[in-house]
Amino acid sequence: MSTVNIPRLDLNTYINGNAEEKKRFSEDIGKAFNETGFVTITNHGLSKELINKLYEQVTNLFKLPEATKLKYEKAELAGQRGYTSKGKETAKGFKTPDLKEFWQIGQTVTDNDPVKNEYPENLAVEELQEFNPITREVYQKLENAGQYLLRAIAIYLNLPENYFDDKVHNGNSILRTLHYFPIEDPDALPQDAVRAGAHEDINLITLLIGASADGLQLLTRENEWFPVKAQGEDVVVNVGDMLQRLTNNKLKSTTHRVVNPAREQMKNSRYSVPFFLHPKSQMDLTCLESCIDAQHPKKYSDITAGEYLDERLREIGLKK
């Protein structure tokens, strides 16, 4: 097994550190994102108590009767708000859908930003009074942590520290609560059925709150699958395709998957909560000039974040 650089970094040293500590944090996160595309982050702003409350609400949500959940599935929202039932999302290049169901929460615009008109309203779970306020609090805290991480990345890229600020303010970010549902008879599954097929994320960066069970793996540059594990309440952060495009592959959007557990564990649920940090739709993803040279020619056509998201949602089957 090759050595994989997934450092554990303390976000507090960037937010409150001196100039030297901030620069070291930027170098560490940049190096890891260049090599593997993954880091784990501590002191991200979410308390253990809040994470426990979140998972309690997520568990309660997916325990609701199927008919109740289905009333929150709105085809016209392309899975971007509310419930998405089993068998709807398929990893790009796969034919068999992932073994999961999920619920998505989007941006809540509280200032007078006209971008509000672009976003559908979030759906309130009538049966669970605490679900919406708790997921909204988690959304805001992860969005805040993500903004600091992007500032550190900007410094690594020799951009102004606030380069991403206006692009992600009221951005099209998504908090996804995921349920990998129990399988009573694994033999009845298609041979290639997995909890989450090998894929790359669409967005700038993803912040993943530690899942309720193991299973996340990344594909190394040596083409080996490597397990990604977070300590305690750490958050796993990885590069998405939008950041990879912007940096002309300088930062790596790493292929990852969620594998099925041992046969006897397939009867157990697995819960996971990723936050997909997106910019506003008009952000230009044209490769940065500073990331293009003779050794690294421009690899991607010019496109906006909104155009790219639309393209990818069609590829994974959420948008027709």
C-alpha positions, 0 to 999 in steps of 0.5 A: 500500500502506497503512502497517502498524504491526508494530513489532519489540519487545525482550522483554528491555526488559520483563522486565529493564527499568526502570518507564519501559521496561516502560511503553513496551513495554506501550504499543507492544504495545498500540498495535500490537495495537489497530491491526493485531494483530501485532508481532515480538519479539526476545529471546524466550528461544529460541536460534538453535541450539534453533530449528535443532534444532526445524526439523530434528526437524520436517522429519524428522517429516514425512518419515516414511512415511505409514503411520507418521504415520497410527498417531499420528492419533487421531480421538478427540483432535480433532487436539489431540494427535499427527498430523493428516493432509492434508485434515482442517482447513478454514478457517472459511467455506471448503469446500476443506481447507488444503494442510497436515498437522500435529502438535500438542503440548499442556500437560504438568502437572508440579504437582498441578493437577487440570486435568491430568485434563482434558488427554490425554497427548502422543504420543511419536514412537517413531521420533525420540528427540529430537522430544519433548524438543526440542518440549517445551523449545520449548513451555516457552520460548514459554509463558514468553515468552507469559506476559510478553507477557500481563503487558505487555498487562494493563498496557496494559488498566489491569489488574493486571500478573498478571491473566492469570497464574493463567488461563494457568498450566497452560493448554490451550496448543498447539505446532503443527508444520506442513508445507505439503506439496509440490504436483507438479501445481498445475493439479490443485488446486481453484481455491480450494486454499491453504496456509492459508485466511484465518482468525483464531486461536482463542486469546489470543495466538499466537507464531510461530517464523519459517517456512522460507519466506514466505507469511504475510499479514495483512488490513489495516483498508483491506482489503489483504493485507500480507506479514508477515516476521520478521527472523532468529530473531524471533517473530511475535506476534498477537492471537487471538479470545479476547483480542479477545472479552475486550477487546470488540474493543479488541485486534484479532484480525487475519485472516491467511492463508498464500498459495501461492508462485509455481508453480515453488515449489509443489514445495518444502515449507514448515515453520512452528511456531506456539504457540497460547497458551490459558488454562484452559478455565474462564477467563471471556471475558466482555467487560471492563467497562473496554472497554465504553462508549457508543461501544463497546457490548458485542459478545459474549455471555458464554462460557468459554474451553473452550466457545468452543474447542469451538465453534471446533473444530467450525467448522473440522472438527477436532471432530464 
